Amino acid sequence: MNEAELRKKLELLRTEHRDLDAAIAALTEAGERTGFVDQLQIARLKKRKLRLKDQIAIIEDELLPDIIA
């Protein structure tokens, strides 16, 4: 992948990460109102969010290599 493709993918992953954050918050809030929190669904979303975070870190490392001078 070239740099432009990596940056585009990085932006998409960041957007999905933010969307998952909002979805988790909405599920938690809805669960508190109704008295039923779907812990399994929240756990799945959190796992997906962590995988996205790892993918984001990998792409950021490719774009900005750690140079020790």
The first five atom37 places (N, CA, C, CB, O) and aatype in JSON, in Angstrom:
{
  "aatype": [12, 2, 6, 0, 6, 10, 1, 11, 11, 10, 6, 10, 10, 1, 16, 6, 8, 1, 3, 10, 3, 0, 0, 9, 0, 0, 10, 16, 6, 0, 7, 6, 1, 16, 7, 13, 19, 3, 5, 10, 5, 9, 0, 1, 10, 11, 11, 1, 11, 10, 1, 10, 11, 3, 5, 9, 0, 9, 9, 6, 3, 6, 10, 10, 14, 3, 9, 9, 0],
  "atom_mask": [
    [1, 1, 1, 1, 1],
    [1, 1, 1, 1, 1],
    [1, 1, 1, 1, 1],
    [1, 1, 1, 1, 1],
    [1, 1, 1, 1, 1],
    [1, 1, 1, 1, 1],
    [1, 1, 1, 1, 1],
    [1, 1, 1, 1, 1],
    [1, 1, 1, 1, 1],
    [1, 1, 1, 1, 1],
    [1, 1, 1, 1, 1],
    [1, 1, 1, 1, 1],
    [1, 1, 1, 1, 1],
    [1, 1, 1, 1, 1],
    [1, 1, 1, 1, 1],
    [1, 1, 1, 1, 1],
    [1, 1, 1, 1, 1],
    [1, 1, 1, 1, 1],
    [1, 1, 1, 1, 1],
    [1, 1, 1, 1, 1],
    [1, 1, 1, 1, 1],
    [1, 1, 1, 1, 1],
    [1, 1, 1, 1, 1],
    [1, 1, 1, 1, 1],
    [1, 1, 1, 1, 1],
    [1, 1, 1, 1, 1],
    [1, 1, 1, 1, 1],
    [1, 1, 1, 1, 1],
    [1, 1, 1, 1, 1],
    [1, 1, 1, 1, 1],
    [1, 1, 1, 0, 1],
    [1, 1, 1, 1, 1],
    [1, 1, 1, 1, 1],
    [1, 1, 1, 1, 1],
    [1, 1, 1, 0, 1],
    [1, 1, 1, 1, 1],
    [1, 1, 1, 1, 1],
    [1, 1, 1, 1, 1],
    [1, 1, 1, 1, 1],
    [1, 1, 1, 1, 1],
    [1, 1, 1, 1, 1],
    [1, 1, 1, 1, 1],
    [1, 1, 1, 1, 1],
    [1, 1, 1, 1, 1],
    [1, 1, 1, 1, 1],
    [1, 1, 1, 1, 1],
    [1, 1, 1, 1, 1],
    [1, 1, 1, 1, 1],
    [1, 1, 1, 1, 1],
    [1, 1, 1, 1, 1],
    [1, 1, 1, 1, 1],
    [1, 1, 1, 1, 1],
    [1, 1, 1, 1, 1],
    [1, 1, 1, 1, 1],
    [1, 1, 1, 1, 1],
    [1, 1, 1, 1, 1],
    [1, 1, 1, 1, 1],
    [1, 1, 1, 1, 1],
    [1, 1, 1, 1, 1],
    [1, 1, 1, 1, 1],
    [1, 1, 1, 1, 1],
    [1, 1, 1, 1, 1],
    [1, 1, 1, 1, 1],
    [1, 1, 1, 1, 1],
    [1, 1, 1, 1, 1],
    [1, 1, 1, 1, 1],
    [1, 1, 1, 1, 1],
    [1, 1, 1, 1, 1],
    [1, 1, 1, 1, 1]
  ],
  "atom_positions": [
    [[0.84, -1.19, 0.0], [0.0, 0.0, 0.0], [0.88, 1.24, 0.0], [-0.95, 0.0, 1.22], [1.91, 1.3, 0.68]],
    [[0.46, 2.22, -0.77], [1.22, 3.46, -0.75], [0.73, 4.35, 0.4], [1.09, 4.2, -2.12], [-0.23, 4.01, 1.1]],
    [[1.39, 5.48, 0.57], [1.08, 6.34, 1.71], [-0.35, 6.88, 1.67], [2.06, 7.5, 1.76], [-1.0, 6.97, 2.71]],
    [[-0.82, 7.25, 0.49], [-2.19, 7.78, 0.37], [-3.22, 6.73, 0.76], [-2.44, 8.27, -1.07], [-4.2, 7.04, 1.44]],
    [[-3.01, 5.49, 0.33], [-3.94, 4.41, 0.68], [-3.92, 4.14, 2.18], [-3.59, 3.13, -0.1], [-4.96, 3.9, 2.79]],
    [[-2.72, 4.18, 2.77], [-2.6, 3.96, 4.21], [-3.32, 5.06, 4.99], [-1.13, 3.9, 4.63], [-4.01, 4.78, 5.97]],
    [[-3.17, 6.3, 4.55], [-3.84, 7.41, 5.23], [-5.36, 7.3, 5.12], [-3.37, 8.76, 4.65], [-6.08, 7.58, 6.08]],
    [[-5.83, 6.88, 3.96], [-7.28, 6.7, 3.76], [-7.8, 5.59, 4.67], [-7.6, 6.37, 2.28], [-8.83, 5.75, 5.32]],
    [[-7.08, 4.47, 4.72], [-7.48, 3.35, 5.57], [-7.44, 3.76, 7.04], [-6.57, 2.13, 5.33], [-8.31, 3.39, 7.83]],
    [[-6.42, 4.53, 7.41], [-6.29, 5.0, 8.78], [-7.49, 5.86, 9.17], [-4.99, 5.8, 8.95], [-8.03, 5.71, 10.27]],
    [[-7.9, 6.74, 8.29], [-9.06, 7.6, 8.58], [-10.34, 6.77, 8.71], [-9.23, 8.66, 7.47], [-11.16, 7.04, 9.59]],
    [[-10.5, 5.77, 7.86], [-11.68, 4.9, 7.95], [-11.69, 4.12, 9.27], [-11.71, 3.91, 6.77], [-12.74, 3.99, 9.91]],
    [[-10.53, 3.62, 9.68], [-10.45, 2.89, 10.94], [-10.74, 3.79, 12.13], [-9.06, 2.25, 11.09], [-11.42, 3.39, 13.07]],
    [[-10.22, 5.01, 12.08], [-10.48, 5.96, 13.18], [-11.97, 6.31, 13.26], [-9.65, 7.25, 12.98], [-12.52, 6.43, 14.35]],
    [[-12.6, 6.46, 12.1], [-14.03, 6.76, 12.08], [-14.82, 5.6, 12.67], [-14.5, 7.04, 10.64], [-15.73, 5.81, 13.48]],
    [[-14.48, 4.38, 12.27], [-15.17, 3.21, 12.81], [-14.95, 3.09, 14.32], [-14.7, 1.94, 12.1], [-15.86, 2.72, 15.05]],
    [[-13.74, 3.42, 14.77], [-13.41, 3.37, 16.2], [-14.3, 4.34, 16.97], [-11.91, 3.7, 16.42], [-14.84, 4.0, 18.02]],
    [[-14.44, 5.57, 16.45], [-15.31, 6.56, 17.1], [-16.77, 6.11, 17.09], [-15.18, 7.93, 16.4], [-17.49, 6.29, 18.07]],
    [[-17.19, 5.53, 15.98], [-18.57, 5.05, 15.87], [-18.85, 3.94, 16.89], [-18.86, 4.53, 14.45], [-19.92, 3.9, 17.51]],
    [[-17.88, 3.06, 17.07], [-18.05, 1.99, 18.06], [-18.12, 2.57, 19.47], [-16.89, 0.98, 17.97], [-18.89, 2.1, 20.3]],
    [[-17.33, 3.59, 19.72], [-17.36, 4.25, 21.02], [-18.76, 4.81, 21.29], [-16.31, 5.38, 21.08], [-19.29, 4.66, 22.4]],
    [[-19.34, 5.44, 20.29], [-20.69, 5.99, 20.43], [-21.72, 4.88, 20.61], [-21.05, 6.85, 19.21], [-22.66, 5.02, 21.4]],
    [[-21.56, 3.78, 19.88], [-22.5, 2.66, 19.99], [-22.44, 2.03, 21.37], [-22.2, 1.61, 18.91], [-23.47, 1.67, 21.94]],
    [[-21.24, 1.88, 21.92], [-21.09, 1.32, 23.26], [-21.75, 2.22, 24.29], [-19.59, 1.12, 23.6], [-22.46, 1.75, 25.18]],
    [[-21.53, 3.52, 24.16], [-22.14, 4.48, 25.09], [-23.66, 4.43, 24.99], [-21.63, 5.9, 24.81], [-24.35, 4.47, 26.01]],
    [[-24.18, 4.36, 23.77], [-25.63, 4.32, 23.58], [-26.23, 3.04, 24.16], [-25.98, 4.43, 22.08], [-27.28, 3.09, 24.8]],
    [[-25.58, 1.91, 23.94], [-26.08, 0.64, 24.5], [-26.07, 0.67, 26.03], [-25.23, -0.53, 24.0], [-27.01, 0.2, 26.67]],
    [[-25.01, 1.22, 26.58], [-24.91, 1.3, 28.04], [-26.0, 2.2, 28.6], [-23.52, 1.81, 28.45], [-26.65, 1.87, 29.58]],
    [[-26.17, 3.35, 27.97], [-27.19, 4.3, 28.42], [-28.6, 3.71, 28.29], [-27.1, 5.61, 27.62], [-29.42, 3.85, 29.2]],
    [[-28.88, 3.07, 27.18], [-30.19, 2.46, 26.97], [-30.42, 1.34, 27.98], [-30.31, 1.9, 25.53], [-31.53, 1.17, 28.49]],
    [[-29.39, 0.6, 28.27], [-29.5, -0.48, 29.25], [-29.77, 0.03, 30.64], [0.0, 0.0, 0.0], [-30.52, -0.59, 31.4]],
    [[-29.17, 1.16, 30.98], [-29.41, 1.73, 32.31], [-30.85, 2.21, 32.44], [-28.44, 2.89, 32.57], [-31.44, 2.13, 33.52]],
    [[-31.41, 2.73, 31.35], [-32.8, 3.19, 31.4], [-33.78, 2.03, 31.5], [-33.12, 4.02, 30.16], [-34.76, 2.11, 32.24]],
    [[-33.51, 0.96, 30.76], [-34.45, -0.17, 30.73], [-34.18, -1.2, 31.81], [-34.39, -0.85, 29.38], [-35.03, -2.04, 32.1]],
    [[-33.01, -1.14, 32.42], [-32.66, -2.11, 33.45], [-32.04, -3.37, 32.89], [0.0, 0.0, 0.0], [-31.75, -4.3, 33.64]],
    [[-31.81, -3.43, 31.58], [-31.18, -4.59, 30.95], [-30.02, -4.13, 30.09], [-32.21, -5.4, 30.1], [-30.21, -3.48, 29.06]],
    [[-28.82, -4.46, 30.53], [-27.62, -4.12, 29.77], [-27.14, -5.38, 29.07], [-26.51, -3.51, 30.71], [-26.86, -6.39, 29.73]],
    [[-27.04, -5.34, 27.76], [-26.59, -6.49, 26.98], [-25.06, -6.56, 27.04], [-27.08, -6.39, 25.49], [-24.36, -6.05, 26.17]],
    [[-24.57, -7.2, 28.1], [-23.13, -7.27, 28.34], [-22.39, -7.99, 27.21], [-22.86, -7.96, 29.65], [-21.27, -7.62, 26.87]],
    [[-23.01, -9.01, 26.64], [-22.37, -9.76, 25.57], [-22.14, -8.87, 24.34], [-23.21, -10.98, 25.19], [-21.06, -8.88, 23.75]],
    [[-23.15, -8.12, 23.97], [-23.02, -7.22, 22.82], [-21.99, -6.13, 23.1], [-24.39, -6.58, 22.47], [-21.19, -5.79, 22.22]],
    [[-22.0, -5.59, 24.29], [-21.02, -4.56, 24.65], [-19.61, -5.14, 24.62], [-21.33, -3.98, 26.05], [-18.69, -4.49, 24.13]],
    [[-19.43, -6.36, 25.12], [-18.11, -7.0, 25.1], [-17.63, -7.21, 23.67], [-18.16, -8.34, 25.85], [-16.45, -7.01, 23.37]],
    [[-18.53, -7.61, 22.79], [-18.15, -7.81, 21.38], [-17.71, -6.5, 20.74], [-19.33, -8.41, 20.58], [-16.72, -6.45, 20.01]],
    [[-18.46, -5.44, 21.02], [-18.11, -4.14, 20.46], [-16.76, -3.66, 21.0], [-19.2, -3.11, 20.78], [-15.96, -3.09, 20.26]],
    [[-16.51, -3.9, 22.28], [-15.23, -3.49, 22.87], [-14.07, -4.27, 22.27], [-15.26, -3.68, 24.39], [-13.0, -3.71, 22.05]],
    [[-14.27, -5.56, 22.01], [-13.21, -6.36, 21.37], [-12.91, -5.83, 19.98], [-13.62, -7.85, 21.3], [-11.76, -5.7, 19.58]],
    [[-13.97, -5.52, 19.24], [-13.8, -4.97, 17.89], [-13.05, -3.64, 17.97], [-15.17, -4.78, 17.2], [-12.18, -3.35, 17.14]],
    [[-13.4, -2.83, 18.96], [-12.75, -1.54, 19.14], [-11.25, -1.71, 19.43], [-13.43, -0.75, 20.28], [-10.43, -0.95, 18.92]],
    [[-10.91, -2.71, 20.24], [-9.5, -2.97, 20.54], [-8.74, -3.44, 19.3], [-9.38, -4.02, 21.66], [-7.6, -3.05, 19.08]],
    [[-9.38, -4.29, 18.49], [-8.74, -4.74, 17.24], [-8.49, -3.54, 16.32], [-9.62, -5.8, 16.52], [-7.44, -3.45, 15.68]],
    [[-9.46, -2.65, 16.25], [-9.29, -1.45, 15.43], [-8.14, -0.6, 15.95], [-10.58, -0.62, 15.41], [-7.35, -0.07, 15.17]],
    [[-8.05, -0.47, 17.26], [-6.97, 0.32, 17.86], [-5.61, -0.26, 17.49], [-7.12, 0.38, 19.4], [-4.67, 0.47, 17.19]],
    [[-5.51, -1.6, 17.51], [-4.26, -2.26, 17.13], [-3.94, -2.01, 15.65], [-4.35, -3.76, 17.4], [-2.79, -1.74, 15.3]],
    [[-4.95, -2.1, 14.8], [-4.74, -1.85, 13.37], [-4.32, -0.4, 13.13], [-6.02, -2.16, 12.57], [-3.45, -0.13, 12.3]],
    [[-4.92, 0.51, 13.86], [-4.57, 1.93, 13.75], [-3.11, 2.13, 14.14], [-5.49, 2.8, 14.64], [-2.38, 2.85, 13.45]],
    [[-2.68, 1.51, 15.22], [-1.29, 1.64, 15.68], [-0.31, 1.08, 14.65], [-1.1, 0.92, 17.03], [0.74, 1.67, 14.42]],
    [[-0.66, -0.03, 14.02], [0.21, -0.63, 13.01], [0.38, 0.31, 11.82], [-0.36, -1.99, 12.54], [1.49, 0.52, 11.33]],
    [[-0.72, 0.88, 11.36], [-0.66, 1.78, 10.21], [0.09, 3.06, 10.58], [-2.07, 2.12, 9.71], [0.87, 3.57, 9.77]],
    [[-0.14, 3.58, 11.78], [0.59, 4.78, 12.21], [2.09, 4.51, 12.26], [0.09, 5.25, 13.59], [2.88, 5.37, 11.89]],
    [[2.48, 3.31, 12.71], [3.9, 2.96, 12.74], [4.48, 2.88, 11.33], [4.1, 1.63, 13.46], [5.64, 3.24, 11.11]],
    [[3.69, 2.41, 10.37], [4.16, 2.35, 8.99], [4.33, 3.75, 8.42], [3.18, 1.55, 8.12], [5.28, 4.02, 7.68]],
    [[3.42, 4.65, 8.76], [3.48, 6.01, 8.24], [4.56, 6.84, 8.93], [2.13, 6.69, 8.4], [5.23, 7.65, 8.29]],
    [[4.73, 6.63, 10.22], [5.71, 7.39, 10.99], [6.65, 6.42, 11.69], [5.01, 8.33, 12.03], [6.46, 6.12, 12.87]],
    [[7.66, 5.92, 10.99], [8.56, 4.95, 11.61], [9.31, 5.55, 12.79], [9.56, 4.41, 10.57], [9.64, 6.74, 12.8]],
    [[9.57, 4.72, 13.78], [10.28, 5.15, 14.99], [11.77, 5.17, 14.68], [9.96, 4.19, 16.2], [12.42, 4.13, 14.61]],
    [[12.3, 6.37, 14.5], [13.71, 6.52, 14.13], [14.5, 6.89, 15.37], [13.89, 7.59, 13.0], [14.26, 7.92, 16.0]],
    [[15.45, 6.05, 15.71], [16.32, 6.33, 16.85], [17.6, 6.95, 16.29], [16.63, 5.02, 17.69], [18.33, 6.33, 15.52]],
    [[17.85, 8.19, 16.7], [19.01, 8.9, 16.16], [20.17, 8.84, 17.11], [18.67, 10.33, 15.85], [21.23, 9.38, 16.82]]
  ]
}
